[in-house]
Amino acid sequence: MDPIEGVYLVTTVVLAGAGATLSAFAVTAHRSSGRTATAYLAVGFGLVVVAALATPLAAFRTAFANPRALFLIDTGLIAGSMALVAGSLAVYEPGTRERVISESEIAERHER
């Protein structure tokens, strides 16, 4: 493996890990809030992970034979993910606030 391929794999792992982490945070936020904006974020960051994994998989399977197709795959998936992240801002309901229940309130309610 060439050094540049090793660097490519390392950066791919970092990008996929960061995207997966952000997606997991967005899923958690969506479960607790039910907001559409957080669902858009979860899917958008999930697409980042798909792009990060699909591009090198295709590259190494084809021995980097068609770089234009690889760029198209990567750019298309990243563009879709950024559109969803931007969409999360468009559907966000700025006036809404959720009431967060503290752990002590939860415990108090269960005691009743």
C-alpha positions as YAML, in Angstrom:
chain: A
units: angstrom
residues:
- id: 1
  name: MET
  ca: [0.00, 0.00, 0.00]
- id: 2
  name: ASP
  ca: [1.29, 3.43, -0.92]
- id: 3
  name: PRO
  ca: [1.66, 5.97, 1.89]
- id: 4
  name: ILE
  ca: [-0.99, 8.17, 0.26]
- id: 5
  name: GLU
  ca: [-3.43, 5.25, 0.32]
- id: 6
  name: GLY
  ca: [-2.73, 4.78, 4.02]
- id: 7
  name: VAL
  ca: [-3.39, 8.45, 4.70]
- id: 8
  name: TYR
  ca: [-6.59, 8.17, 2.65]
- id: 9
  name: LEU
  ca: [-7.76, 5.24, 4.77]
- id: 10
  name: VAL
  ca: [-6.94, 7.02, 8.03]
- id: 11
  name: THR
  ca: [-8.80, 10.18, 7.01]
- id: 12
  name: THR
  ca: [-11.70, 8.01, 5.84]
- id: 13
  name: VAL
  ca: [-11.92, 6.32, 9.25]
- id: 14
  name: VAL
  ca: [-11.82, 9.70, 11.01]
- id: 15
  name: LEU
  ca: [-14.53, 11.14, 8.73]
- id: 16
  name: ALA
  ca: [-16.75, 8.08, 9.07]
- id: 17
  name: GLY
  ca: [-16.30, 8.08, 12.86]
- id: 18
  name: ALA
  ca: [-17.11, 11.76, 13.18]
- id: 19
  name: GLY
  ca: [-20.13, 11.41, 10.90]
- id: 20
  name: ALA
  ca: [-21.39, 8.39, 12.82]
- id: 21
  name: THR
  ca: [-20.99, 10.25, 16.11]
- id: 22
  name: LEU
  ca: [-22.89, 13.28, 14.83]
- id: 23
  name: SER
  ca: [-25.57, 11.05, 13.38]
- id: 24
  name: ALA
  ca: [-25.94, 9.22, 16.69]
- id: 25
  name: PHE
  ca: [-26.28, 12.54, 18.54]
- id: 26
  name: ALA
  ca: [-28.93, 13.65, 16.04]
- id: 27
  name: VAL
  ca: [-30.85, 10.37, 16.45]
- id: 28
  name: THR
  ca: [-30.76, 10.81, 20.22]
- id: 29
  name: ALA
  ca: [-31.96, 14.39, 19.89]
- id: 30
  name: HIS
  ca: [-34.75, 13.28, 17.56]
- id: 31
  name: ARG
  ca: [-35.91, 10.59, 19.95]
- id: 32
  name: SER
  ca: [-36.12, 13.06, 22.81]
- id: 33
  name: SER
  ca: [-37.60, 15.98, 20.89]
- id: 34
  name: GLY
  ca: [-39.41, 14.47, 17.93]
- id: 35
  name: ARG
  ca: [-38.39, 17.45, 15.80]
- id: 36
  name: THR
  ca: [-38.20, 17.07, 12.04]
- id: 37
  name: ALA
  ca: [-34.98, 19.09, 11.99]
- id: 38
  name: THR
  ca: [-33.13, 16.49, 14.02]
- id: 39
  name: ALA
  ca: [-34.31, 13.72, 11.69]
- id: 40
  name: TYR
  ca: [-32.88, 15.67, 8.74]
- id: 41
  name: LEU
  ca: [-29.60, 16.00, 10.62]
- id: 42
  name: ALA
  ca: [-29.46, 12.29, 11.42]
- id: 43
  name: VAL
  ca: [-29.99, 11.29, 7.79]
- id: 44
  name: GLY
  ca: [-27.64, 14.01, 6.52]
- id: 45
  name: PHE
  ca: [-24.79, 12.93, 8.76]
- id: 46
  name: GLY
  ca: [-25.59, 9.31, 7.96]
- id: 47
  name: LEU
  ca: [-25.01, 10.12, 4.29]
- id: 48
  name: VAL
  ca: [-21.60, 11.52, 5.21]
- id: 49
  name: VAL
  ca: [-20.76, 8.11, 6.65]
- id: 50
  name: VAL
  ca: [-22.05, 6.36, 3.52]
- id: 51
  name: ALA
  ca: [-19.94, 8.68, 1.34]
- id: 52
  name: ALA
  ca: [-16.89, 8.17, 3.53]
- id: 53
  name: LEU
  ca: [-17.19, 4.38, 3.27]
- id: 54
  name: ALA
  ca: [-18.57, 3.91, -0.26]
- id: 55
  name: THR
  ca: [-15.94, 6.02, -2.00]
- id: 56
  name: PRO
  ca: [-12.84, 4.17, -0.77]
- id: 57
  name: LEU
  ca: [-14.60, 0.82, -1.09]
- id: 58
  name: ALA
  ca: [-15.31, 1.57, -4.74]
- id: 59
  name: ALA
  ca: [-11.82, 3.00, -5.21]
- id: 60
  name: PHE
  ca: [-9.99, -0.03, -3.89]
- id: 61
  name: ARG
  ca: [-12.31, -2.50, -5.63]
- id: 62
  name: THR
  ca: [-11.64, -0.86, -8.98]
- id: 63
  name: ALA
  ca: [-7.96, -0.11, -8.26]
- id: 64
  name: PHE
  ca: [-8.75, 3.60, -8.70]
- id: 65
  name: ALA
  ca: [-9.53, 2.87, -12.37]
- id: 66
  name: ASN
  ca: [-12.24, 5.50, -12.80]
- id: 67
  name: PRO
  ca: [-11.48, 8.55, -10.65]
- id: 68
  name: ARG
  ca: [-14.24, 10.62, -12.27]
- id: 69
  name: ALA
  ca: [-16.86, 8.10, -11.13]
- id: 70
  name: LEU
  ca: [-15.32, 8.10, -7.65]
- id: 71
  name: PHE
  ca: [-15.53, 11.89, -7.49]
- id: 72
  name: LEU
  ca: [-19.13, 11.72, -8.67]
- id: 73
  name: ILE
  ca: [-20.06, 9.18, -5.99]
- id: 74
  name: ASP
  ca: [-18.33, 11.14, -3.24]
- id: 75
  name: THR
  ca: [-19.50, 14.58, -4.31]
- id: 76
  name: GLY
  ca: [-23.06, 13.41, -4.93]
- id: 77
  name: LEU
  ca: [-23.39, 11.83, -1.51]
- id: 78
  name: ILE
  ca: [-21.76, 14.78, 0.26]
- id: 79
  name: ALA
  ca: [-24.01, 17.21, -1.66]
- id: 80
  name: GLY
  ca: [-27.05, 15.22, -0.59]
- id: 81
  name: SER
  ca: [-25.90, 15.20, 3.01]
- id: 82
  name: MET
  ca: [-25.26, 18.94, 3.03]
- id: 83
  name: ALA
  ca: [-28.70, 19.55, 1.48]
- id: 84
  name: LEU
  ca: [-30.26, 17.61, 4.35]
- id: 85
  name: VAL
  ca: [-28.21, 19.47, 6.96]
- id: 86
  name: ALA
  ca: [-29.25, 22.78, 5.36]
- id: 87
  name: GLY
  ca: [-32.83, 21.47, 5.21]
- id: 88
  name: SER
  ca: [-32.72, 20.91, 8.96]
- id: 89
  name: LEU
  ca: [-32.24, 24.65, 9.35]
- id: 90
  name: ALA
  ca: [-35.14, 25.36, 7.01]
- id: 91
  name: VAL
  ca: [-37.60, 23.16, 8.92]
- id: 92
  name: TYR
  ca: [-36.43, 24.14, 12.40]
- id: 93
  name: GLU
  ca: [-39.19, 25.67, 14.49]
- id: 94
  name: PRO
  ca: [-37.37, 28.54, 16.24]
- id: 95
  name: GLY
  ca: [-40.16, 29.53, 18.62]
- id: 96
  name: THR
  ca: [-40.60, 26.11, 20.19]
- id: 97
  name: ARG
  ca: [-39.06, 25.09, 23.46]
- id: 98
  name: GLU
  ca: [-39.22, 21.75, 25.06]
- id: 99
  name: ARG
  ca: [-39.50, 21.31, 28.76]
- id: 100
  name: VAL
  ca: [-36.64, 19.26, 30.07]
- id: 101
  name: ILE
  ca: [-37.53, 17.20, 33.10]
- id: 102
  name: SER
  ca: [-34.74, 16.86, 35.61]
- id: 103
  name: GLU
  ca: [-33.73, 13.52, 37.09]
- id: 104
  name: SER
  ca: [-35.05, 14.58, 40.51]
- id: 105
  name: GLU
  ca: [-38.47, 15.40, 39.01]
- id: 106
  name: ILE
  ca: [-38.56, 12.00, 37.31]
- id: 107
  name: ALA
  ca: [-37.67, 10.25, 40.55]
- id: 108
  name: GLU
  ca: [-40.26, 12.29, 42.44]
- id: 109
  name: ARG
  ca: [-43.00, 11.37, 39.95]
- id: 110
  name: HIS
  ca: [-42.15, 7.67, 40.18]
- id: 111
  name: GLU
  ca: [-42.43, 7.79, 43.97]
- id: 112
  name: ARG
  ca: [-46.03, 9.02, 43.79]
...
